[in-house]
Every structure is written in structure tokens, then in C-alpha cells.
């Protein structure tokens, strides 16, 4: 390594750094050849499937950059993407075949009234329940106390502040129903109003 920023390192530190760089390169090559993608270094250190097996049902994937807090129950074949925040401090249940696309935030508590009252009001906690066969689009937010049914599509960048009926398509901030999910075996139709 011939970078000036390494001049202050000891020989041992420089050797360790060279090993880390070599490990990063090897993990990058593996991820590229296995998944045809490039991930941040930290995502390559912990396999998504291993974290999924440790914290969720069979066949689930949880990216290492996803944060899980509190009492979170995750069904089988779930996919929790990069940068998700999954707050179960008030209780959270995700069914089977739930996808949380990159950057989804789910909250089971909030401190809005506490902050606005100068600490006089209590924190709010209320469980969130998400059914099976649900896709929550990137950068969406699910607020505390929400129940989402089965076969639901939450479009990207939505803020869900109320319950969502099964077979609904919701979008916006706050999210509103804009269509219906029609499922017939492997055939899925997205019907917009």
C-alpha cells in the first residue's frame, strides 16, 4: 500500500490493513459471482441468509444493515432489505412472504407528544401487525398501531398511518387506497382505481 495516509501506521497495523483489503476484495468477488451485485463491505461480512435464519423463519433474508429492535416476530420467506429499521419495542409481527424493500421504517412507538409537551406526555407504544404476502416499497414508513392485511402492496415512499385491508394497494403520505391486488394462484393482477 503506497498511500500517504498509511505512513503513521505501524508495520503490524499496515499488515492487518492489507489483510482486510484482501478480504474485502475476495468477498466482493464472491458476491459478484454468486449474486451479480456489489455490496458495502459490512454487508459481505455477514451473509443475509445467516442473519435471516437467526432472527426469522425458514428461508428469510435480513441484510446486516437492517436494525431490529425489541419484540419482533418474522415469518418464513421474509426479506428485509438494506437500511431497514424494524422497531418492535411495542410489539411487531410480520407474516410469511413479507418484503421490506430498502430503507423501510416500521415504528411501534413514538415520542411526538412527549417532545411537544416538554416531556409531560408519555411515550406512545402500540403494536404493528403485517399479514402474509405483503410488499412494502422502498423508503416507506409504517407508524405505530397499524394493522396491514394479507396480499397488500404498499407503494414506495408511502407513510402508512392507518389500517390497510387485505388485497389493497396503498400509496402516498399519508397512504390512501389506490387499487386492489387480485390473486389467483400464481397469477397476480394489480388493479388501480
Secondary structure, 3 states (H helix, E strand, C coil): CCCHHHCCCCHHHHHHHHHHHHHHHHHHHHHHHHHCCCCCHHHHHCCHHHHHHHHCCCCCEECCCCEEEEEEEECCCCEECCCCEEEEEEEEEECCCEEECCCCEECCEECHHHHHCCCCCCCEECCEEECCCEEECCCCEECCCCEECCCEEECCCCEECCCECCCEEEEEECEEEEEEEEEECCEEEEEEC
